Amino acid sequence: MAKVTVNPASVSVELTPSEAFWGFHKSIEVWAPNVTGAQALDKGWLRTLGMRVPGSAIPGLFILGTYRWRTDNAYVSWTRGTQPLQINLTNHKYSRIIVGVPNAEALAEEINAAITGC
């Protein structure tokens, strides 16, 4: 499972070696000014992804890789048994990062508090 680390200067998503291999990507670090917010996603989040290029997936088991739809570029690292957390970005290669974490609501609150400075 990917590990999300939040600090005042950045948000980093550290992928496991297998996630990095199957998702065709290494860990991602985003500077705080590029993060516009975070939110826990509900069940319909899969329909918002678009086409996977490149990446790997077995629906219901794991989804790893880059997804593109028009101007939306998303990196996804989700595995069964985790809650999807969406990190919204601006002025970055990706417009959002979706990562599976144990408690998406709490982590979204932590990210939003860190970027607002409250």
N, C-alpha and C positions, 0 to 999 in steps of 0.2 A: 504494500500500500504506500502511495506517495505521502511524503511528509511536508506539510505547509508550515513555514516559519514566518512570523510577522515581527518586524522591528520598525522603529520610526523611519528608517531610511529606505527600506525595501520589503517586498514580499517575495519569498522564494518557495519554489515547488521542487523538492528533491525527489527524483524518481528512483525506484529500485533498479538494479541492473536489468531485470527482465522487462520492466515497464519501458525503460529506455530503448531496449532492443526491439521489442514488438511495436512500440509507438514511433520508432524512427526519429527519436529526439532525445537530447540530454536534458538535464535539469534546467529549470528556468528561474531566472531572478529578474524581478521587475522593480524599478525604482519607484518610490512612493508617489512622486508627481504623476506617474503614468497610471496609477490605480484610481479609478473613479468610484469604486464601491464593490461590495460583495453581497451575495444572497444565496440562500439555500433554495434548491430547485425542487419542484414537485414532479409527479409521475410523468407528465407529458413532455419532459425536457428532451427526450430523444428525437422528437419530431422537428426540433429547431436546428438540427445539426447541418444538414446538407450532404454533400458528397465527401467521402473519406479519401484524401490524397496527401501523403501516403499514411499508412497505418494498418492496424489489424483489429479484428473484432470477432467475437462469437457472441451474438445477441443473448442477453441474460447472464452471461458469464463475465466478459470484459469488453471494454471499448477503449482503444488506445490509438492516438494519432491526430493528424490535422484534418479538420473538416472545413469545407468552403462552400459558401452560398452567397452569390452576388458579392457584396462588399464585406460580408461577415467572414472572418477567419478565426476559427476556434481551435484550441488544442485541448484534447480530452484525454484524461487518464482516470478511468473509472473501472472498478471491479465490483462484482456482486457482494452484497453485504455491507456496502458503504453508502453514505448519503452524498448526492452530488452537490458540490459547492461551486458557484460560478463567481469568478473574479473578473470584473469588468475593467477594461483597459482603454486608454487613449494614447495616441502617438506611439504605438508599439506595433510590432510585426503581427500580433494577434489582437483581435478586438475583445476576446474573452478567453479565459482558461477555465475549464471545468475539471474538477478533480474530486475523486471519491475520498471522503474522510469519515471518521466515526461519528462526529457531531457537527454537522454543517451549520446549524443555526448559531451555535456558540462561536464558531470560528468566523462566521460572517460578521457577527457583532464585534469581535475583536479587531478584524480588519477595518471595519467602518469606523470604530473608535480611534484606531491608530491613524487613519488618514485625515480625520477631522481634528485630531489633537485634543480630544476631550477625554 
